[in-house]
């Protein structure tokens, strides 16, 4: 049986004592001996992605109550998502990493049904995925699951567009472009890469799993000429954790769907169940109606509160800022950077994880990086209190 346990916590700063009453549900996490935490890290897979709205959860509950033709649901959900987002076509996947695998497979098979059933055996077909060295990261391993071989652009320390052109061969099946690395040294503009690959009719696939906000980014990559764009459903879209989307050109999306569950092939084990599909559709509905300016204003208020209160603490220095390099979180969201003055940042992180409540934060050099993206305003006082205790 699920139970509730009322608790009260005193929050005190500047001589003001506030009694915070909250209710901790004795839910499945407690039954399993796992503690919920305050997420000041962001839409990170390791702590659960993002919070789903009640109507998303309700859509999943409704979907669970009936059987359905999964082929038809997969198709119609993609059509609905494409219409809402204003793109040609969409394919639902079990996350952005699964999307990389499926997209790579689609670019190799390109409508050849006999090739689909042979993957990951890629003999007799174009089977290389071209990338900039500056864009290589741990997620590109997902492409290799399809059977594709990774190949780097020549002159990779400071490549030019001519280097990209010279690296294209008859074996090139696709070019994988990591949006989070677009501004790093050794990168090239997406539009320039697209122009070169168009000369050989080779698809450009953009991994933009967590590149929102700004929400305009969702179609910007397609407007710059990307053939396929990979999106996580569990980050700023705020859908189910195991959901994602491939957006793009209709023929390639049809090939992606042919590789996806419930079809048999390379994507069979990457299941998108009826509940996840329904939840993602509802999450996209909410996403397109969301007030982005109001979201940023709320994030700014939380960051301001955290910085003002913590910078007055003798054991801390706090400032407002933005990430200095690529990562899994959008760089446009403001952060509160908190420098512990009495202990190393990693020590403070461990104390936060072990605290009550447990708190997840990022680390940037010697500072704790507080991302407001997944915080509720009523969690901020408890977060501040936890930070003071962990850094003292």
N, C-alpha and C positions, 0 to 999 in steps of 0.2 A: 504494500500500500504506500502511496506517496503522501508525505506529511509536510507540514509547514512549521517552521520554528521562528518566531519573532525574535529579533535581536535589536539592540540599540547600541550606537557607537557615538562617543563624544569627539567632536572635531573642534579644536581650539587653535586660533591664530589671532595675534594682536589683542589678546585680552578678552576676546569674544568666544564664548562657549556655545556651541550649537549641538543639540541632541538630534542625531539622525536616526530615524526609525526605518528599518527595512525588514523585509521578510525573505528569508532564505528558504526556498523550496527544497524539501528533502526529496530529490528526484533521482533519476537513473544514475546520475554522476555519483551522488552520495552512496547509492546502493552498490556501485562498483568500486567505491573507494577512490574516486577521482575528484579533485577539487576544481570547481569553476574558477575563472580568474578574471581580473580586469585587464582588458586588452588595450594597452597604449602603444602597441607595436604596429598595428595596421592589419590589412587584409591578408594575413600570412597563413598559408595552408597549415603550418605546424600548430596553430592555435585555433583553427576552425574557420578561416576565411572571413566571413562577415555575418552579421545578424540578418535573418530573414524576417520580412514583415509578416504580421499575422495573416494577411490575405494570401501570401505565398504558401504558408503552412497549411492554410485551409484548402488551397487548390491541390496540394499534395494529398491531403486527407481525402478529398473528393475523388481524386484519381485512384486512390487505393481501394475504393469500395466496389469497383467494377472491373471486369475484364475488357480488353480492347485489342483491336488489330494493331500491333506495334508498328508494322510497316506503314499503315495509314497514319497513325499518330505521329510518327517521326516525320513523315512528309508534310502533313498539315501544320505541325508545329513550326517547321522550317519556313513554310510559306507565311505563316502569321508573323514570325519574328522578322522576316525580310520586309514585309509590308510596314511594320511598326518602325523599323530602323531606316527605311528608305534605301534599301540595297536590292540588287537583283535577286539574290537567293541566299539561303542560309541552311546550314546543316548543324543539328544538335549533336554535341559530343559529350563524353564523360570527363570534361575538363580541357584546359588549353594544351596540356602536354599530350593528351590523346589526340587533340587536333593536329599537332605537329606530325604525329605518326600517320594519321589518316590523310593529311594534305600531301605528305611526301609520297604515300602510296598512290594517291590519285594522279599526281604529276608523272609518275612512272608508267602507269597503266593506260591513262588517257583514252578510255573507252574500249579497251581490248579486254573482253571478259575472260579470255584464256589466261591473260597475265595476272588477273586478280587472284585466281585460285592458286597461283604458284608462289606468291610472296610468302616468305622473305627471299625466295630464290629469284634473283633478278637477272639471270642469264638471258641474253638476247634482247634486252631492253635498255634504254638510257637509265643509268642507275647511280648518278652522282648528284649530290646536293652541294652546290657551291655556296661558300660563305666568306665574308671578310674575317680575317683573323681576330680583329678587334671585337667582333660580335660573337665569337665562340664562348659558350658558357655551359653550365651543367645541364641546361634544358635541351640543348641540341642533340643530346643522346636519344631523345625521344624519336628523332628522325631515323636514327639507325635501326630502331625496332622494325621499321618497314622493310629493311633489307638494303636501303640506300647507303652508299658510301660517301662519307664527308670529304669534301675537297676545299682547300683554301685558295683564295685569290692570290696570284703571284704578286710580289712586291708588297707583302702584307703589312710591313711596318709603317709604310706611308703609301698606300695604294692609290693609283689613279684610275680614272674611268677606262683608260686604255689598258690597264692591267686587268680590269674586269673583262673587257672584250677579248683579250688574249687568252684568258683562262677558260673561256667557253669552248667546249668540245662537243663531238657527237654523243658523248656519254652524259652530258649535263641534262638532268631532268628538271631541276628547279634551282632557284636561288632563294635561300632562307635569310631574311633580314630581321634582326632583333631590334624592335623599336626602342627598347630601353637603352640601347647603346648608340643611338643615332648621333649623339653629340660628343662621343669620346674620341680621342686622338686615334687616327687610323680608320675612322668611319667615312662614309660617303653619303651624299644626299640620296634619299630614296628615289626621288624623281629622276636623278641621273642614272641610277642603277636600272630603273625600269626602262629608260630609253634604250640602253645598251641591250638588255635582255630581249626587248621587243624585236630587235633585228633578227634574232634567231627563234622567235616564237616560244621562248622558254618562260614559264610562269614564275612570277615573283611572289613569294609567300612571306607575309609579315606576321611575326609573333608580337602581338600587342596585348598580351594577357592582362596586364595590370595598368595599362597606360591611360586610365581615366580616373579622375577628371584631367583636363577639360573634356566634357562629353563630346565636343565637336571632333575630337580625335577619332571617334568611332568610324566616321565616314571620311576623314581627311586622308587616311592611307589609301582608301579606294580611289578617292579623287586624284591622288598622285599617281595612280596607275597600278597599284597592287592588284594581283589577280585573286589572291585569297588573303584574308585577315583572320587571325586566331584570337579569340576573346575568352577570358575566364568568365564563367557565369557566377562565380562565388566571390568575386571581389566587389568592385563598385556597382556591378549589376545587382548584387545582393540576392542572388539565387541560391539553389542548393550547392553544397560544397563540391559535389562530384558532377558539376555541369559546366558546359562550355559551348562555344559556337564557332563555326567557320563561316565567314561571310565572303561573298564575292560573285564571280562570274558564273552564270547558270550551268554551263556544260561541265565545268570543273566541280561545282557543288554537287551536281548529279553523280559524278564519279566518286566524290567523297561519300555520299549517301550509300553508294553501292558497296563501299568497303566497311560501312558502319554496322554495328549491331542494329537489328537482329539478323542481318545477312551473315552468311558464313564467309570468313576470310580473315585478313589481318586484324580487323577491328572487332571480331566477335567477342573477345573477352573484355572489351571496353564498353560495358553495358550502360545504356541510358534507359533506365526503367521508366515505366509510365508515370510514376510519382515525380521523378526528377524532371522529366520533360514538361509536365504540367506546371511544376513550380517555376521552372525557368521561363516559360511563356508568361506567367503572371508577373514575375520579377521584371521582365523586359517592359511589360505594360506600365508598371510603376516607374521604371527608370526613365522612360520617355516623357513622363509627366512631372518628374521631379524638378524642383526649383533649385538650380545649381547655385545661383547667387545666395540664396538663403542658407544652403549647405556651407558655403565658404564663410559666410558671416558667423554661423554657429561655431565652426572650427576656429575662427579668429578669436571669438570670445573665450573659448576654453583655453587656447594657448595663452592669451593675455592674462587670464586668471592664474594659470600655473606659473608663468614667468614672474608676475608681480609678487605673488606670495612666496615662492621659493627663493627668489633673489634676495629677499629680506632675511633669509636664514643664514646664520654664521657658518654653517657647514656646507653651504652650497653657493654656486653661481649659476644663474639661469639667464638665458637669452632667447629671443625669437630668431628663427632662421629657416633655411631650406637645405635639402640634401645637396652635397657637393658633387656627387657622382651617381651613376645609374644604379638602380636596385629594383626590388620587386614592388616598390611603392611609387606612386606618382610624385614627381619632384615639385609640382606646383602647390602641394598642400603644405601650409605652414607647420613648423615643428617648434616645440619647446626643447631647447638643448640645455641639459642640466649637468653641470660639472661637479662631482663630489670633491670636496676639498680635503677630506680626512681619510679617504680610502680609494683604491683603484675602482674604475667604473665596472669592471667585470665582477669585482667583489660585491658591489652594490646590486648588480643584476642578480647574482645568486641569492642575496638576502631578500630581494623582491620576490623571486620565485618561491622562496621558502616562507614568505610572510603570510599573514592572515588579515585581509585577503591576499591571495597570490596575485602578482602583477607581472605582465609581460611588457617589456620595453625593447627598443632597439639600442644599438651602441654605434657611435660614430667617433672613432679615435678615443679620446679620454672622456667623452661626454655620453650621457644617456640621451637618446633621441625619443622624444615623446610625440607620437603621431596621434592627432585627435580623430582620425577618420572613423574609428570603430568605438569611440567613447560616447557614452551618454552623459549629458551635463550633470546628472545627479551622481555620477561616479567620480567626478573631479575632486570633491573634498576628500574622499577616501584615498584616491590616488596621491594627492598631495601629502596626506598624512603618512602613507606608506613610503613615499620617497624620502621624506624627512627622517623617518626611522631607519631606513636602509642605508642612508648616506651619513648618518651621525657617527 
